[in-house]
Amino acid sequence: MPRPPVFLDHLSSTPVDPRVFEAMKPFFTEAFGNPSSLHRYGLQVREALRRAREQFAFLIGAENADDILLTSGGTEANNLAVKGVAYANQRKGNHLVLSETEHPSVLESIAFLEKQGFTSTKVPVDAQGILRLDKLREALTDQTILIAVHHANHDIGAIQPVAEIGQIAAERGIAFFCDATASAGWTPIDVKAMGIHLLSFAPHRFYGPKGVGVLYRNRKARLVSILHGGVQENGRRAGTENVPAIVGGGLAAEIARKELPQRAEKVRALQKRLMAGLAAKVPYLKFNGPPSGPLRLPTNVSLAAEFIEGEGQLLLLDHLGVCVASGGSCVSKSLKVSHVLTAIGLDHALAQGSIIMTLGKENTEEEMDYVIETMAKVVERLRGMSPMWDEFQQGKIDSTVAPRGVGRSFTEHAAEVSGHREERARR
Amino acid sequence: MDLPVDRFAEAHILIWDKTSPISFHRSETKMNNNKEYTLYNEKVMDHFMNPRNMGDLPSADGVGEVGAAACGDIMKISLKIEDGRIKDARFKTFGCGSAIASSSMATELIKGRTVEEAMSFSNQEVVDALGGLPPVKIHCSVLAEEALKAALEDYVKKHPEAASAPAKGEPAKA
């Protein structure tokens, strides 16, 4: 490869900070004890866990390190928050309220609970992906025991009005759980000021290791364990702690909090450069979510190139040394278009061409320029292969991004040719 | 997908570490930087990166455009047919890597076949020639088969005499 690859998928994971890696090392080999043990090996490690809890609390403005529960990752933290609050409060009510654009670990935990007699209401978002507070108020009933709204969206970077949601939750006396896996370490979080009762995040999104997740829980919020067989985490999460990862995650959290202003400022500038460059160089491109600014995560660029599909873009970009994620349909395992893109009302054909680029502190301006140039080439190449691009040129179909008023919509066209296919299959 | 066997072969080398009192052995996991890690196998990647017969035929005898409701992919195949035989084929595809590779391979396979032979073309041929597709991507090869058959039907519609030509016989319909 002529140049080192550009990593633009910090949403999936980040490299471990060398300082963090160094801090973790002794806990694999020397300080290997089980924190539940009563001898010096155990006690030594317990102290390290205590320190990590304080560091996690520091990142999110939590007052008490005892409010930090350690899990195996963001997914487990989200499962514990949703199921733990629901089971703990089932005598009080059975209704759960969530946003339409939650992470699958929240959506599917709630879908699981619904099979056991719980009910839920999904609150819609606007075209930018921001939760509609009026609809949230309408959704609440006297049976509501949990409001689950993420801090920032993974796919489109929309930052939710969490402080307002916290206020509504406080007024109604309902527990408010906020999934901050996409935002922690990149955007300031203050659980007290935001009125958050439970908050989850995962250090591997901000230069910590994988294998550890954090659930902050205000002691006023009732929570029962969903993993049984031990007294770890005050009986709320059984199982031996992943000590090296917790130690590393704690340090990553402390560094993230201290370096947050510089990191956020750096990636925000890169985000602006990337979005402006792509808008100028690639025609018929739609950016999803809010514009670069206070309503958008500084790390996230979500876009959809019209008349082509996302996976092809991803493969060609990877070949040219640009690693991105796809929010479209034909992504390796699932054929479904992202529920987030559907929720913001994105045209199906556009959603298929969607790409998510997530920035990190090690990205450079030069890399952004390379990505813009490469993206322009990739889009041009795939449009050259696409029958839809031809039909757009011939005026048979119209653009959704910049309509010319000639021809029918891509979706109508796609439905017709798919219809032909079904007709043929019937014959 | 196949596991990169050569990577795992060198991945775990256990070393007896006599110098350390606590760690009895150390495992060295190396990442092979010389290997290209790709989503699909080499053949599929080749047909995606270097598609054969991509484009249109200005004086096509049959054109078929089909869409897949499951994933939204759209495939168009154009055929040049002379004396009941496919002289040339071209494709254009809106779709993922395996959809582009499937249409590239399908056009390669059907060139030179008679219309009758092409009528019994099966998506399995595409899958086999590509050295396999992930299960979730098999529908891409089905779409290629359907685009080809739609193009053949278009040809038969436009040239009824060719379809009923005694020497060539009736198009074989399964």
Interface residues (C-beta under 8 A of the other chain):
Chain A: F28 T29 E30 F32 F307 I308 E309 G310 E311 G312 L315 L316 D318 H319 S329 C330 S332 K333 S334 L335 V337 H348 A349 Q352 G384 M385 S386 P387 M388 D390 A414 A415 E416 V417 S418 H420 R421 E422 R424
Chain B: S20 I22 S23 T38 L39 M45 F48 M49 P51 M54 D56 E65 V66 G67 A68 A69 A70 C71 G72 D73 I74 M75 K76 K92 T93 F94 G95 C96 G97 A99 I100 P134 V136 E146 K149 A150 E153
